[in-house]
Amino acid sequence: MRRVIQGTRSANGLQNHSVIRSLFETARRQGRKPHCFFQDLLTLNTAQAQAALDRKSLAAKPRPPLLC
């Protein structure tokens, strides 16, 4: 049932699901909100996104007040 519901019928779908779940777990372990974590990964430059993954401090970046 899990394979059908979570979109993991193909090898590609399974790989994508695994990566996303891993990133959610990284955010949780860092004590961050997942949506803020993903926003940083998708909007920052490469060096800053790698810093977010490595739990290094991020450079100050203005954010919308209601998101993060």
N, CA, C and O atoms as a Tinker XYZ file with bonds, in Angstrom:
   272  protein
     1  N      0.832000   -1.195000    0.000000    73     2
     2  CA     0.000000    0.000000    0.000000    64     1     3
     3  C      0.876000    1.259000    0.000000    63     2     4     5
     4  O      0.558000    2.227000   -0.690000    81     3
     5  N      1.960000    1.255000    0.757000    73     3     6
     6  CA     2.832000    2.417000    0.837000    64     5     7
     7  C      3.405000    2.766000   -0.538000    63     6     8     9
     8  O      3.532000    3.944000   -0.873000    81     7
     9  N      3.746000    1.764000   -1.326000    73     7    10
    10  CA     4.318000    2.017000   -2.649000    64     9    11
    11  C      3.320000    2.744000   -3.539000    63    10    12    13
    12  O      3.708000    3.608000   -4.325000    81    11
    13  N      2.068000    2.413000   -3.429000    73    11    14
    14  CA     1.055000    3.034000   -4.275000    64    13    15
    15  C      0.761000    4.462000   -3.805000    63    14    16    17
    16  O      0.691000    5.379000   -4.624000    81    15
    17  N      0.595000    4.652000   -2.524000    73    15    18
    18  CA     0.195000    5.953000   -1.986000    64    17    19
    19  C      1.315000    6.982000   -2.085000    63    18    20    21
    20  O      1.046000    8.131000   -2.434000    81    19
    21  N      2.537000    6.622000   -1.798000    73    19    22
    22  CA     3.623000    7.592000   -1.751000    64    21    23
    23  C      4.355000    7.733000   -3.087000    63    22    24    25
    24  O      5.420000    8.348000   -3.131000    81    23
    25  N      3.827000    7.195000   -4.146000    73    23    26
    26  CA     4.390000    7.406000   -5.467000    64    25    27
    27  C      5.693000    6.691000   -5.733000    63    26    28    29
    28  O      6.515000    7.178000   -6.509000    81    27
    29  N      5.901000    5.548000   -5.109000    73    27    30
    30  CA     7.174000    4.856000   -5.273000    64    29    31
    31  C      7.021000    3.567000   -6.072000    63    30    32    33
    32  O      7.630000    2.551000   -5.736000    81    31
    33  N      6.227000    3.603000   -7.109000    73    31    34
    34  CA     6.055000    2.416000   -7.945000    64    33    35
    35  C      7.279000    2.155000   -8.816000    63    34    36    37
    36  O      7.553000    1.011000   -9.178000    81    35
    37  N      8.010000    3.205000   -9.150000    73    35    38
    38  CA     9.186000    3.043000  -10.004000    64    37    39
    39  C     10.455000    3.236000   -9.179000    63    38    40    41
    40  O     10.409000    3.740000   -8.057000    81    39
    41  N     11.571000    2.833000   -9.741000    73    39    42
    42  CA    12.864000    3.022000   -9.064000    64    41    43
    43  C     13.156000    4.513000   -8.889000    63    42    44    45
    44  O     13.695000    4.931000   -7.864000    81    43
    45  N     12.793000    5.312000   -9.902000    73    43    46
    46  CA    12.986000    6.761000   -9.808000    64    45    47
    47  C     12.155000    7.359000   -8.682000    63    46    48    49
    48  O     12.646000    8.184000   -7.911000    81    47
    49  N     10.906000    6.947000   -8.590000    73    47    50
    50  CA    10.033000    7.440000   -7.531000    64    49    51
    51  C     10.548000    7.060000   -6.157000    63    50    52    53
    52  O     10.498000    7.860000   -5.222000    81    51
    53  N     11.041000    5.845000   -6.036000    73    51    54
    54  CA    11.596000    5.389000   -4.758000    64    53    55
    55  C     12.824000    6.209000   -4.381000    63    54    56    57
    56  O     12.976000    6.595000   -3.222000    81    55
    57  N     13.703000    6.480000   -5.345000    73    55    58
    58  CA    14.907000    7.278000   -5.086000    64    57    59
    59  C     14.519000    8.699000   -4.667000    63    58    60    61
    60  O     15.066000    9.229000   -3.701000    81    59
    61  N     13.588000    9.310000   -5.379000    73    59    62
    62  CA    13.150000   10.671000   -5.041000    64    61    63
    63  C     12.540000   10.717000   -3.645000    63    62    64    65
    64  O     12.836000   11.623000   -2.865000    81    63
    65  N     11.700000    9.755000   -3.332000    73    63    66
    66  CA    11.067000    9.699000   -2.016000    64    65    67
    67  C     12.116000    9.554000   -0.922000    63    66    68    69
    68  O     12.014000   10.191000    0.126000    81    67
    69  N     13.113000    8.727000   -1.157000    73    67    70
    70  CA    14.165000    8.512000   -0.166000    64    69    71
    71  C     14.959000    9.785000    0.097000    63    70    72    73
    72  O     15.276000   10.092000    1.246000    81    71
    73  N     15.281000   10.526000   -0.957000    73    71    74
    74  CA    16.048000   11.762000   -0.803000    64    73    75
    75  C     15.229000   12.797000   -0.037000    63    74    76    77
    76  O     15.749000   13.451000    0.867000    81    75
    77  N     13.969000   12.948000   -0.387000    73    75    78
    78  CA    13.124000   13.939000    0.292000    64    77    79
    79  C     12.948000   13.582000    1.762000    63    78    80    81
    80  O     13.019000   14.459000    2.623000    81    79
    81  N     12.720000   12.303000    2.062000    73    79    82
    82  CA    12.586000   11.886000    3.460000    64    81    83
    83  C     13.877000   12.142000    4.235000    63    82    84    85
    84  O     13.836000   12.535000    5.400000    81    83
    85  N     15.013000   11.921000    3.595000    73    83    86
    86  CA    16.295000   12.178000    4.231000    64    85    87
    87  C     16.465000   13.664000    4.548000    63    86    88    89
    88  O     16.966000   14.023000    5.613000    81    87
    89  N     16.049000   14.517000    3.625000    73    87    90
    90  CA    16.146000   15.959000    3.865000    64    89    91
    91  C     15.202000   16.403000    4.982000    63    90    92    93
    92  O     15.564000   17.258000    5.790000    81    91
    93  N     14.001000   15.836000    5.038000    73    91    94
    94  CA    13.088000   16.140000    6.143000    64    93    95
    95  C     13.718000   15.731000    7.481000    63    94    96    97
    96  O     13.618000   16.461000    8.467000    81    95
    97  N     14.355000   14.582000    7.509000    73    95    98
    98  CA    14.990000   14.109000    8.746000    64    97    99
    99  C     16.161000   15.017000    9.131000    63    98   100   101
   100  O     16.368000   15.289000   10.314000    81    99
   101  N     16.917000   15.483000    8.153000    73    99   102
   102  CA    18.012000   16.421000    8.427000    64   101   103
   103  C     17.461000   17.692000    9.061000    63   102   104   105
   104  O     18.007000   18.181000   10.051000    81   103
   105  N     16.385000   18.229000    8.497000    73   103   106
   106  CA    15.771000   19.436000    9.061000    64   105   107
   107  C     15.304000   19.183000   10.491000    63   106   108   109
   108  O     15.521000   20.018000   11.370000    81   107
   109  N     14.675000   18.056000   10.728000    73   107   110
   110  CA    14.179000   17.734000   12.063000    64   109   111
   111  C     15.320000   17.643000   13.064000    63   110   112   113
   112  O     15.213000   18.162000   14.175000    81   111
   113  N     16.406000   16.994000   12.684000    73   111   114
   114  CA    17.539000   16.842000   13.592000    64   113   115
   115  C     18.232000   18.163000   13.882000    63   114   116   117
   116  O     18.835000   18.339000   14.940000    81   115
   117  N     18.143000   19.085000   12.942000    73   115   118
   118  CA    18.721000   20.412000   13.152000    64   117   119
   119  C     17.764000   21.335000   13.899000    63   118   120   121
   120  O     18.112000   22.473000   14.214000    81   119
   121  N     16.571000   20.851000   14.181000    73   119   122
   122  CA    15.595000   21.657000   14.907000    64   121   123
   123  C     15.002000   22.772000   14.058000    63   122   124   125
   124  O     14.593000   23.805000   14.587000    81   123
   125  N     14.954000   22.569000   12.751000    73   123   126
   126  CA    14.431000   23.574000   11.838000    64   125   127
   127  C     13.077000   23.162000   11.307000    63   126   128   129
   128  O     12.740000   21.978000   11.280000    81   127
   129  N     12.294000   24.159000   10.879000    73   127   130
   130  CA    11.019000   23.875000   10.228000    64   129   131
   131  C     11.325000   23.365000    8.822000    63   130   132   133
   132  O     12.097000   23.994000    8.098000    81   131
   133  N     10.740000   22.246000    8.423000    73   131   134
   134  CA    11.052000   21.685000    7.103000    64   133   135
   135  C     10.819000   22.656000    5.949000    63   134   136   137
   136  O     11.620000   22.696000    5.015000    81   135
   137  N      9.731000   23.444000    5.992000    73   135   138
   138  CA     9.490000   24.349000    4.871000    64   137   139
   139  C     10.567000   25.429000    4.783000    63   138   140   141
   140  O     10.922000   25.850000    3.682000    81   139
   141  N     11.088000   25.878000    5.908000    73   139   142
   142  CA    12.174000   26.864000    5.893000    64   141   143
   143  C     13.465000   26.225000    5.382000    63   142   144   145
   144  O     14.215000   26.835000    4.620000    81   143
   145  N     13.706000   25.007000    5.807000    73   143   146
   146  CA    14.892000   24.267000    5.373000    64   145   147
   147  C     14.886000   24.082000    3.862000    63   146   148   149
   148  O     15.892000   24.335000    3.200000    81   147
   149  N     13.746000   23.638000    3.309000    73   147   150
   150  CA    13.647000   23.445000    1.865000    64   149   151
   151  C     13.715000   24.779000    1.121000    63   150   152   153
   152  O     14.275000   24.849000    0.027000    81   151
   153  N     13.154000   25.825000    1.700000    73   151   154
   154  CA    13.232000   27.143000    1.082000    64   153   155
   155  C     14.694000   27.562000    0.949000    63   154   156   157
   156  O     15.105000   28.072000   -0.094000    81   155
   157  N     15.475000   27.346000    2.001000    73   155   158
   158  CA    16.897000   27.681000    1.947000    64   157   159
   159  C     17.613000   26.852000    0.878000    63   158   160   161
   160  O     18.395000   27.391000    0.096000    81   159
   161  N     17.353000   25.568000    0.844000    73   159   162
   162  CA    18.025000   24.709000   -0.132000    64   161   163
   163  C     17.698000   25.106000   -1.563000    63   162   164   165
   164  O     18.551000   25.008000   -2.445000    81   163
   165  N     16.483000   25.548000   -1.797000    73   163   166
   166  CA    16.051000   25.847000   -3.155000    64   165   167
   167  C     16.299000   27.287000   -3.594000    63   166   168   169
   168  O     16.257000   27.574000   -4.790000    81   167
   169  N     16.556000   28.203000   -2.655000    73   167   170
   170  CA    16.692000   29.606000   -3.033000    64   169   171
   171  C     18.085000   30.182000   -2.810000    63   170   172   173
   172  O     18.432000   31.192000   -3.422000    81   171
   173  N     18.879000   29.575000   -1.962000    73   171   174
   174  CA    20.215000   30.100000   -1.697000    64   173   175
   175  C     21.193000   29.641000   -2.773000    63   174   176   177
   176  O     20.913000   28.710000   -3.529000    81   175
   177  N     22.334000   30.302000   -2.828000    73   175   178
   178  CA    23.348000   29.845000   -3.774000    64   177   179
   179  C     23.941000   28.524000   -3.271000    63   178   180   181
   180  O     23.653000   28.100000   -2.152000    81   179
   181  N     24.749000   27.892000   -4.079000    73   179   182
   182  CA    25.246000   26.553000   -3.780000    64   181   183
   183  C     26.006000   26.497000   -2.462000    63   182   184   185
   184  O     25.777000   25.596000   -1.655000    81   183
   185  N     26.897000   27.435000   -2.236000    73   183   186
   186  CA    27.699000   27.422000   -1.008000    64   185   187
   187  C     26.816000   27.569000    0.232000    63   186   188   189
   188  O     27.033000   26.886000    1.233000    81   187
   189  N     25.830000   28.449000    0.168000    73   187   190
   190  CA    24.939000   28.643000    1.317000    64   189   191
   191  C     24.048000   27.422000    1.532000    63   190   192   193
   192  O     23.778000   27.053000    2.674000    81   191
   193  N     23.593000   26.798000    0.464000    73   191   194
   194  CA    22.763000   25.602000    0.597000    64   193   195
   195  C     23.568000   24.463000    1.203000    63   194   196   197
   196  O     23.045000   23.711000    2.026000    81   195
   197  N     24.828000   24.321000    0.812000    73   195   198
   198  CA    25.678000   23.294000    1.409000    64   197   199
   199  C     25.905000   23.583000    2.881000    63   198   200   201
   200  O     25.962000   22.661000    3.694000    81   199
   201  N     26.035000   24.856000    3.231000    73   199   202
   202  CA    26.192000   25.230000    4.633000    64   201   203
   203  C     24.948000   24.858000    5.430000    63   202   204   205
   204  O     25.049000   24.441000    6.584000    81   203
   205  N     23.772000   25.007000    4.819000    73   203   206
   206  CA    22.532000   24.636000    5.499000    64   205   207
   207  C     22.510000   23.136000    5.779000    63   206   208   209
   208  O     22.064000   22.707000    6.843000    81   207
   209  N     22.989000   22.343000    4.830000    73   207   210
   210  CA    23.039000   20.896000    5.025000    64   209   211
   211  C     24.059000   20.511000    6.086000    63   210   212   213
   212  O     23.855000   19.554000    6.833000    81   211
   213  N     25.154000   21.255000    6.150000    73   211   214
   214  CA    26.223000   20.951000    7.104000    64   213   215
   215  C     25.998000   21.584000    8.464000    63   214   216   217
   216  O     26.833000   21.469000    9.361000    81   215
   217  N     24.854000   22.261000    8.609000    73   215   218
   218  CA    24.472000   22.900000    9.871000    64   217   219
   219  C     25.366000   24.075000   10.241000    63   218   220   221
   220  O     25.453000   24.449000   11.410000    81   219
   221  N     26.024000   24.650000    9.255000    73   219   222
   222  CA    26.812000   25.855000    9.494000    64   221   223
   223  C     25.858000   27.035000    9.510000    63   222   224   225
   224  O     24.738000   26.946000    9.007000    81   223
   225  N     26.300000   28.124000   10.081000    73   223   226
   226  CA    25.419000   29.295000   10.123000    64   225   227
   227  C     25.258000   29.869000    8.726000    63   226   228   229
   228  O     26.210000   29.927000    7.948000    81   227
   229  N     24.064000   30.284000    8.427000    73   227   230
   230  CA    23.756000   30.870000    7.128000    64   229   231
   231  C     23.932000   32.379000    7.193000    63   230   232   233
   232  O     23.728000   32.999000    8.236000    81   231
   233  N     24.305000   32.946000    6.083000    73   231   234
   234  CA    24.393000   34.401000    6.008000    64   233   235
   235  C     22.998000   34.982000    6.184000    63   234   236   237
   236  O     22.004000   34.357000    5.814000    81   235
   237  N     22.933000   36.156000    6.739000    73   235   238
   238  CA    21.630000   36.791000    6.953000    64   237   239
   239  C     20.932000   36.972000    5.611000    63   238   240   241
   240  O     21.525000   37.434000    4.636000    81   239
   241  N     19.689000   36.605000    5.592000    73   239   242
   242  CA    18.918000   36.680000    4.355000    64   241   243
   243  C     17.511000   37.124000    4.719000    63   242   244   245
   244  O     16.879000   36.506000    5.576000    81   243
   245  N     17.006000   38.174000    4.095000    73   243   246
   246  CA    15.654000   38.595000    4.429000    64   245   247
   247  C     14.639000   37.548000    3.993000    63   246   248   249
   248  O     14.739000   36.993000    2.899000    81   247
   249  N     13.679000   37.286000    4.837000    73   247   250
   250  CA    12.631000   36.313000    4.542000    64   249   251
   251  C     11.279000   36.933000    4.781000    63   250   252   253
   252  O     11.158000   37.868000    5.571000    81   251
   253  N     10.265000   36.433000    4.119000    73   251   254
   254  CA     8.918000   36.902000    4.430000    64   253   255
   255  C      8.595000   36.591000    5.894000    63   254   256   257
   256  O      8.911000   35.496000    6.360000    81   255
   257  N      7.989000   37.499000    6.618000    73   255   258
   258  CA     7.789000   37.325000    8.057000    64   257   259
   259  C      6.937000   36.122000    8.442000    63   258   260   261
   260  O      7.141000   35.574000    9.526000    81   259
   261  N      5.999000   35.686000    7.616000    73   259   262
   262  CA     5.117000   34.586000    8.004000    64   261   263
   263  C      5.656000   33.211000    7.673000    63   262   264   265
   264  O      5.149000   32.219000    8.195000    81   263
   265  N      6.668000   33.117000    6.823000    73   263   266
   266  CA     7.164000   31.813000    6.414000    64   265   267
   267  C      8.121000   31.202000    7.424000    63   266   268   269
   268  O      7.912000   30.066000    7.850000    81   267
   269  N      9.157000   31.916000    7.818000    73   267   270
   270  CA    10.178000   31.299000    8.671000    64   269   271
   271  C     10.567000   32.169000    9.822000    63   270   272
   272  O     11.415000   31.784000   10.627000    81   271
